[in-house]
Amino acid sequence: MTGTKSDRIALARLADAFVEDVLNASDEDILAEVREDHPDPAAAAAQARGLFEKAAAAAGKGRLAAAQAALAQQRGPANVAQLDPADARRRLQRILTRDPEMAHRLTLAARKDQGQGLSDNDVQGLLEDMAELGITPDDDGP
Amino acid sequence: MAPGEPAHDTLPPSEVAAALRSLPEAGWLRLRKIARYYANICALEPEDLLQTALTRALAGERQCPIQVDVVRFLAEAMRSIASVSQKAGQAWQAALRLVQPAEAEDAEFQVAALPSPEDAISSEQEAVRIKATILRLFDDDLIAQAIIEGDMEEMTAEDIRALTGLDKVAYASKRRLIRRRIDQAFPRGWTP
């Protein structure tokens, strides 16, 4: 029998046929075959599963990075420009003066946080969160 | 459907991952064997081939149709990756031939600057040798040789059975014998 295609393609077709055999074999036949070649089929399966765990971890990191990038883009300068820390505290103070209930909850939260006051980053983050909720000082100045 | 949006008839990566998490031991062993067969036709190691297929599936770069078993889906992914890798190897071979003319003064330097030949797939000559070696394993079994050549010609199972006169059970048994003898003759894959 002489093929018109290259021998490389012939080998690829043989691989396809063997893969089809493996896909159609019963679980028992697969386990029996592996036992003939491998002293510990469970370890062989675990090794393959380990590749999946690595791939899943890599995919998870990729999704997290993409989500963080999307969030950063969403929460970027369009909401609250990076303010001078003193301006940011004044801005927060104006919002809290207008909303005593929120001021009370923030005070409690700050006390719960080891009794320390809000850092500059906390203030900036709060302003960004509030801006997302549509809460801004009435005059919207610094 | 917007570009990049997954088709509704495919599984999202999270469901592919869930299917793989519940895959039984035999499923993983099946994937190992498939990776080994497809690694034979490219320059990748079986583990790298399987890992690449898994990574692409979980990243959503390859999408699994809902009606397709996840092991079959990964088998097809490995086949595709192996095929691309093989073509890349052939491109490398072509590039090697282009920079080898004797009249080129710096041909030796250019060849040395290319990727290592060990990274490329086997040459066409090697494929001839591998095919001959496989067939020689069955010099004592003309039926087996006919089945192998039928596979290489992409004949259907029905046509091969008609050619060999085997019934379904005898044919399945012979196929297993062929595959196992080749597996044992090439424990490190179909390398010369």
Boltz contact constraints between the chains, C-beta under 6 A:
constraints:
  - contact:
      token1: [A, 1]
      token2: [B, 149]
      max_distance: 6.0
  - contact:
      token1: [A, 3]
      token2: [B, 153]
      max_distance: 6.0
  - contact:
      token1: [A, 7]
      token2: [B, 127]
      max_distance: 6.0
  - contact:
      token1: [A, 7]
      token2: [B, 128]
      max_distance: 6.0
  - contact:
      token1: [A, 7]
      token2: [B, 131]
      max_distance: 6.0
  - contact:
      token1: [A, 8]
      token2: [B, 127]
      max_distance: 6.0
  - contact:
      token1: [A, 10]
      token2: [B, 131]
      max_distance: 6.0
  - contact:
      token1: [A, 10]
      token2: [B, 152]
      max_distance: 6.0
  - contact:
      token1: [A, 11]
      token2: [B, 41]
      max_distance: 6.0
  - contact:
      token1: [A, 11]
      token2: [B, 127]
      max_distance: 6.0
  - contact:
      token1: [A, 12]
      token2: [B, 41]
      max_distance: 6.0
  - contact:
      token1: [A, 13]
      token2: [B, 151]
      max_distance: 6.0
  - contact:
      token1: [A, 13]
      token2: [B, 152]
      max_distance: 6.0
  - contact:
      token1: [A, 13]
      token2: [B, 154]
      max_distance: 6.0
  - contact:
      token1: [A, 14]
      token2: [B, 151]
      max_distance: 6.0
  - contact:
      token1: [A, 14]
      token2: [B, 152]
      max_distance: 6.0
  - contact:
      token1: [A, 15]
      token2: [B, 37]
      max_distance: 6.0
  - contact:
      token1: [A, 15]
      token2: [B, 38]
      max_distance: 6.0
  - contact:
      token1: [A, 15]
      token2: [B, 40]
      max_distance: 6.0
  - contact:
      token1: [A, 15]
      token2: [B, 41]
      max_distance: 6.0
  - contact:
      token1: [A, 17]
      token2: [B, 151]
      max_distance: 6.0
  - contact:
      token1: [A, 18]
      token2: [B, 37]
      max_distance: 6.0
  - contact:
      token1: [A, 18]
      token2: [B, 179]
      max_distance: 6.0
  - contact:
      token1: [A, 19]
      token2: [B, 34]
      max_distance: 6.0
  - contact:
      token1: [A, 19]
      token2: [B, 37]
      max_distance: 6.0
  - contact:
      token1: [A, 19]
      token2: [B, 75]
      max_distance: 6.0
  - contact:
      token1: [A, 21]
      token2: [B, 175]
      max_distance: 6.0
  - contact:
      token1: [A, 21]
      token2: [B, 179]
      max_distance: 6.0
  - contact:
      token1: [A, 22]
      token2: [B, 30]
      max_distance: 6.0
  - contact:
      token1: [A, 22]
      token2: [B, 33]
      max_distance: 6.0
  - contact:
      token1: [A, 22]
      token2: [B, 34]
      max_distance: 6.0
  - contact:
      token1: [A, 23]
      token2: [B, 72]
      max_distance: 6.0
  - contact:
      token1: [A, 27]
      token2: [B, 26]
      max_distance: 6.0
  - contact:
      token1: [A, 30]
      token2: [B, 26]
      max_distance: 6.0
  - contact:
      token1: [A, 30]
      token2: [B, 29]
      max_distance: 6.0
  - contact:
      token1: [A, 30]
      token2: [B, 30]
      max_distance: 6.0
  - contact:
      token1: [A, 31]
      token2: [B, 26]
      max_distance: 6.0
  - contact:
      token1: [A, 34]
      token2: [B, 29]
      max_distance: 6.0
  - contact:
      token1: [A, 45]
      token2: [B, 25]
      max_distance: 6.0
  - contact:
      token1: [A, 45]
      token2: [B, 28]
      max_distance: 6.0
  - contact:
      token1: [A, 45]
      token2: [B, 29]
      max_distance: 6.0
  - contact:
      token1: [A, 48]
      token2: [B, 28]
      max_distance: 6.0
  - contact:
      token1: [A, 48]
      token2: [B, 31]
      max_distance: 6.0
  - contact:
      token1: [A, 48]
      token2: [B, 32]
      max_distance: 6.0
  - contact:
      token1: [A, 49]
      token2: [B, 28]
      max_distance: 6.0
  - contact:
      token1: [A, 51]
      token2: [B, 50]
      max_distance: 6.0
  - contact:
      token1: [A, 51]
      token2: [B, 51]
      max_distance: 6.0
  - contact:
      token1: [A, 51]
      token2: [B, 54]
      max_distance: 6.0
  - contact:
      token1: [A, 52]
      token2: [B, 20]
      max_distance: 6.0
  - contact:
      token1: [A, 52]
      token2: [B, 54]
      max_distance: 6.0
  - contact:
      token1: [A, 55]
      token2: [B, 54]
      max_distance: 6.0
  - contact:
      token1: [A, 55]
      token2: [B, 55]
      max_distance: 6.0
  - contact:
      token1: [A, 55]
      token2: [B, 58]
      max_distance: 6.0
  - contact:
      token1: [A, 56]
      token2: [B, 17]
      max_distance: 6.0
  - contact:
      token1: [A, 56]
      token2: [B, 58]
      max_distance: 6.0
  - contact:
      token1: [A, 58]
      token2: [B, 55]
      max_distance: 6.0
  - contact:
      token1: [A, 59]
      token2: [B, 58]
      max_distance: 6.0
  - contact:
      token1: [A, 59]
      token2: [B, 59]
      max_distance: 6.0
